[in-house]
Structures are given as structure tokens and as C-alpha cells.
């Protein structure tokens, strides 16, 4: 079995892993959970690039 090597550059843009950041958010109806100020809905995370419009970091295969 052959191992796939990865590097820190993004497959979707020309920037490195360090140029991306984790962003958390919720999708749903906008109602708040009872007794909290947290919106209901599904928690969703993405790794966004800080230098371009890339919305999902994926490591490049070498």
C-alpha cells in the first residue's frame, strides 16, 4: 500500500495552511435555544483563507 504525501499548501488556492483560519457558524431558522443567547440550528465549521476567497482548506497531495 502506497502512502500519499501531503504538504501544507491548499489544493483550492495558492496559499499555505497558515494563511487559513477556522470559522464557526450555525445554519438554521435563527431561533434561540431556550435559556441561552445561542441560535439553534446545525453547527458548521469551515477553514477560510485570509488572503483570498477560498472557503475550504484542503491539503495538496505531493
C-alpha positions in Angstrom: 0.0 0.0 0.0 1.4 3.4 -1.0 1.1 6.4 1.3 0.0 9.7 -0.1 2.3 12.6 0.9 0.7 15.9 1.7 2.1 19.4 2.0 0.8 22.5 3.8 -0.3 24.3 0.6 -4.1 24.4 -0.2 -5.4 22.5 -3.1 -8.1 25.1 -3.7 -5.9 28.3 -3.7 -2.2 29.2 -3.8 -1.8 29.9 -0.1 -0.4 27.9 2.8 -2.2 26.3 5.8 -1.1 29.2 8.0 -3.0 31.6 5.7 -6.3 29.9 6.6 -8.4 30.2 9.8 -11.2 28.2 11.3 -14.6 29.9 11.2 -17.6 28.6 13.1 -21.3 29.3 12.5 -24.7 27.9 12.7 -27.3 27.4 9.9 -31.0 27.1 10.7 -34.1 29.1 11.4 -32.5 31.8 13.6 -34.5 30.9 16.7 -32.5 30.9 20.0 -32.1 27.8 22.2 -34.2 28.0 25.3 -32.4 29.9 28.2 -29.4 30.9 26.0 -28.3 33.5 23.5 -27.1 30.8 21.2 -29.0 30.4 17.9 -30.5 27.0 17.2 -29.5 25.1 14.1 -26.7 22.9 12.9 -23.1 23.9 13.9 -21.0 24.3 10.8 -17.2 24.9 10.5 -15.1 25.9 7.6 -11.4 26.7 7.2 -11.3 30.1 5.3 -8.4 31.7 3.6 -7.4 35.1 5.0 -5.8 36.2 1.7 -8.4 35.2 -0.9 -12.0 34.0 -1.3 -11.1 30.3 -0.7 -13.8 28.8 1.6 -12.3 25.3 2.3 -8.7 24.4 3.0 -7.7 21.0 1.6 -4.1 19.9 1.7 -2.3 19.3 -1.6 -1.1 15.8 -2.5 2.5 15.6 -3.4 
